[in-house]
C-alpha cells in the first residue's frame, strides 16, 4: 500500500521529467545547430566581408593616389638647394586637374586635362618626361605659354626682362668641380622667390637661344642651374638629351612639402638603414 507521501514524490518526479528535456535531446539540438552546411555558409559570409573591406581600402588608396596626393623620391641633385637626393616628397595631384597620367596606369582614353587649372611661375611640378612617359621628373616652372625665355650670362630673362636675384654666399655642393656653389635667391616676375645655386660661370646652359613657349606647354628649369637637364636642352640632343617643353597634360602634380629624407646609402632592402634619416629635413615646406 502506497502512503500519501510516496504518491506526492511520484507526482513531483513525473512533473520534473516532463518539464526538462533529456541530455540526449539537448545534445541532438546542438548537433543540428552546427551542421557542416551552416559552418560552410558562415565561412563564405566571413570571406565576403573580408573581400569587401579590402576592396574599399584599395578604392580609397586609388582615389587618394589618383586625385589627391602621391609620394615621390628625389633621385638626383638637379633641384638643390631646395630638394636633395633621398628626399621623400608629397605631391598634390588636384591642383592642375586630371589627365591620363594622373592614374597609376596611363589611360589613353583621357585627352588633355579634366578640370584643368594652369600652373603658375614658381610652381615645383612633377611630370612625365615627354620623350619617355615612364620616367618622372621634378622641375620648377619658369615659363608659361606664350612666354619668351632665355638665359644670358648666368641670368634668366622672361619676355626680355631680366629676372632679379641676390647673392647669399657660398654653400657646399658635392657635384660642383670646386666642391661649393654660389647660393642665390631669385625673384620671378609674379613676385614668387626661391633659392637656387650656381656652380659654373658661363657654362653651357648659362647662355642659350631664346625659346618661345608653345600654347599648352611650360618651360621648366632645375634650381641647380648648372646640373639640370631641363627645358634648355632638347630631347634630341645627342650628347645631353633634355626635357624640352612640357605639355600641360604631362603634369602629375605640385610638390607641397618634404615628408622625410634618407641619407645616401639607405635602402628599403637594407633594414639596418631604415632609420638613417636626415632629421633636419622632416616636414619642410616648398618654396
N, C-alpha and C positions, 0 to 999 in steps of 0.2 A: 504494500500500500504506500502511495506517494504522499508525502507530507506537503502542506501548503508552501513551505519554504522551498522545497525541491521543485515544485511546479513553477514558482516565480523565477528561480535560477534558470530553468529550462527555457522559459519565455524570453528572458533577457538575452541569453546566448543566441537564440534564434534571431532576435531583432538585430543584434550586432552583426551576425553573419549576413543578413540581408542588406545592411547599410553600407558595409565596406567591401570593396572588390577584393578578390583574391590576389595573391602575389603573382600568380600566372597571368591574370587579366592585365595587371599594370605592366608587366614585362612585355606582354603582347602589344599594348598600346604604344610603348616606347619604340618597339621594333618597327611598327607601322610608320611612326613619325620620321624615321631615319632610313627610309628606303634608298637604294642606290640611285634611283631616278631623281629624287629630291636633292641628294648630295651633288649630283652632276649639274642640275639646274642652278644650284647655289654657286658652284664654281664658275659656270658660264656667266651668271649675273655679275660676279665679282670681277671676272675678266673684262666684261663690257665696261664696268666702272673705271677700271684702270686705263683702258684704251681711251675713254672719253677724257679723263684727266690729262693724259699725255697729249692728246690731240689739241686740247685747249691750251696747254702750256706751249706747244710748238707754234700754235697760231699766234699767241701773244708775242713770242720771241720773233716770229716772222714780221708781225706788224711793227714792233719796236725797231727791228733792224732795217725794215724797208722804209718806214715813214718817219721815224723819229731820230734814233741815234745809232751810231755804229763805231766800234773801236778800230783804230789803225795803229801800226807801229812805224816809227820813223826809221827808215833803213839807211840814211846817208847824212852827210854834213851839209847838204845844199841849202838848208834853211837856218843854219847857225847865224846869229847867236840866239835866236828865238826858240828853235827846236833842235835837239841834239839826238844823235843816233842812240836808239834804245828808249826814247820817249814813247809812252803809250798814250795816245790822244783820243779824245771823244769828238766825233763829228756829228753835227746837227744836220739831218737829212731833209728837213721840211722847209728850209729857207728858200730853196730855189724851185720847189715843186717836185714832180715825179717824172723820171724818164726811164727808158728801158734799162739804164744802168743803176737804177735805184734798187732793183731786185737782186738777190744773190746770183741768179742766172739771168743774163740779158734776155729781154723779151722783144724780138723784132717787131711784134705787132704794135708796140707803143712807138709812135712817131713824135719827134720833138719832145716837148715837156708839157705835162698836165699841171694846171695851176702854176704856170711859170712865173717866177719872180726873178728879176735881174740881179746879178751880182754887182757889188759896188767896189770902187777902188779901195784897196787896202784889205779886202777880204782874203783870208788864207783858205784856199779851197783844195779839196781832194777831188781828183778827176781821173777818168780813164785816159791813158795815153792814146791820142788819136791814131798813131801808127800801129799800136798794139793794145787793144782794149782789155787784154788780160792783165795789164800792168797798171797799178795805181800810182799816181804822182801827187805830190803836195807842193804848191807854189803860192805866191801872192799875186792877186790881180792888180795890175798897174795900168792896163789899157782897156777901155770899153769900146763897144762897136762904134766905128767912125773915128776913133782917136788916131792921131799920128804919134808914133813912139820912136824915139831914137836915143842912143847913148853916145855922148861926145866927151872924150877925155875924162872918163870916170863919172860923168854926171848924167842923170836921167832927164830927158826932155819929153814933156807931154804937150802935144799941139804947139810945138815950137817954143814952149816956155820952160825954162829950167826949173827943176824940182829942187827946192832948197834943202840943205842938210847942215847939221852941225857936227863937228868932230868932238868925240867924247874921250878919246885916249886910246891906248893900246890894250889889246886883250890877247890871251893865249889862243892859238889856233893850230891844232895838230897837223892840219892839211896844208898849212902855209909853208912855203920854202924857208922862211925865216923863223918859223915857229910862233909867229904872232901876226895879228891883223889890226887894222885901224877900226875902232868902233865908231859908228856914226848913227845919228838919228835923222831920218828922212821925213819930210812933211809933204804929203801928197796934195794935189790940187783941191780935194774935197775937205781938207783940214785934218785928215787922219795921219797920225805919226806912228812910226815903228822903228825899231833898231835894225841895223844892217851892218855888215862888215866888209871891208875892202882889203885884199891881201897883196895885190899887184897893181902898180901904176901902169896905165895904158896897156893892159893886157888885150888879148884877142877880142874879148867881149866888151871892152871898155870904149870901143869906137865902132859903131855899127851904121848900117844904112838906115834910112827912115822907113818904118813899117806903118802901113795904114790898116787898121784892124777891120776886117770884113764884118758885115752885119751878121748877127747871130754867133759871134765869136768873141774871145777875150785874149788879151796879151798878158802873159804871166811871167814872173821872174822869181828867182830864189833870193833870199835875204843874204846869202853868202855869195855875193855877186861874182866872184872870180872862181867859184866852184859850183856852178849850176848850169846844167844843160836845159835851157828853158826856151821861151819863145824867141829869143835872139838867135837861136840855132835852128836850121832847117832839118826836118826829119830825113831829108835826102842827103844831108851832109855825109860824105863817105868816111871822114875821119872822126867827127864828133856829132853823130845824129842827135838832134834836139827834139823839142816839143812842137815848135811851130805854133800856129794859132790853135786855141782850144774851143771847139764848138760848145755852145751852151748845153746841149743835150749830154755832153760828156761829164758835166759836173755831178759829183756824187753828194757833196755837202760842204759845209763850212766848219772848219776847226774851231771849237769853242773853249776847250781847256785841256791841259795835260793832266791825266789822271795819276800817272806814276811814271817812273823811269828806272830802267835797269842799267847797271854798269856793263861795260864791254866784257864779253865772255860769258854772260849769263844766258841760260837757255832752259826752256821747259823740259828738255831731255836731260838736264843736269839738276836733279833735285837739290843738291847742296848749294846751288847758286840762286835759288828762288828768292831768298831774302837779300840778295846782293843789290840793294836799291841805291839810287841817288836820292836820299831822303829830302834834300832841299828842293826837289823838283815835283813834289806831290801837289796836286790841285792848283797848278799855276794857270792863270788866265792867259789869253792870247791877245797880243797887241794887234 
